Amino acid sequence: MIEFKLNDVEEAEYKEFCERHKKCQFSSTIGGKITLEFIPTGLGDVKIVKCKVCKTEKDITDISNW
């Protein structure tokens, strides 16, 4: 089984991003406005959070533990 996780630093960045994008209006009835993309590399996983409404994205990868 493959499991992707956020550490405490990345989780804080993710929550801050979500909070800033609460006002973005999304018309879907099932949600999915915010996405989190994991990109495995040889050193660690890159984590990118995206808002589908305003097309903003942020790399929240904490490379301090690589």
C-alpha positions in Angstrom: 0.0 0.0 0.0 1.2 3.5 -0.8 0.5 6.1 1.7 1.0 9.9 1.4 1.2 12.1 4.4 1.7 15.7 5.4 4.0 16.6 8.2 3.1 19.2 10.8 4.7 22.1 8.8 3.0 21.0 5.5 -0.4 20.5 7.3 -0.2 24.1 8.7 0.6 25.5 5.2 -2.3 23.4 3.8 -4.8 24.7 6.4 -3.7 28.3 5.8 -4.1 27.9 2.0 -7.7 26.5 2.6 -8.6 29.3 4.9 -7.5 31.9 2.4 -9.6 30.3 -0.3 -12.8 29.8 1.6 -14.4 32.7 -0.2 -13.7 31.2 -3.7 -17.1 30.2 -5.1 -17.3 26.7 -6.5 -20.5 25.5 -8.2 -20.1 21.7 -7.7 -22.5 19.9 -5.3 -19.8 17.5 -4.2 -17.0 19.9 -3.4 -13.5 19.3 -4.6 -12.5 23.0 -4.8 -9.1 22.4 -3.2 -6.8 19.6 -4.5 -3.6 18.3 -3.1 -1.1 16.8 -5.5 1.7 14.4 -4.4 4.7 14.0 -6.7 7.1 11.2 -5.6 10.8 11.9 -6.2 14.0 10.1 -5.3 14.4 12.4 -2.3 10.9 12.8 -1.0 7.4 13.7 -2.0 6.6 17.1 -3.5 3.2 18.4 -2.2 1.3 21.1 -4.2 -2.1 22.4 -3.0 -4.4 24.0 -5.7 -7.6 26.0 -5.8 -9.7 25.0 -8.8 -11.7 28.3 -8.7 -9.0 31.0 -8.8 -6.3 28.7 -10.3 -3.8 29.5 -7.5 -1.4 26.8 -6.5 1.3 26.6 -3.8 4.1 24.2 -3.2 3.9 23.3 0.5 6.7 20.8 0.5 8.8 20.9 3.6 12.3 19.9 2.4 13.9 20.2 5.8 13.3 16.5 6.4 14.7 15.2 3.1 
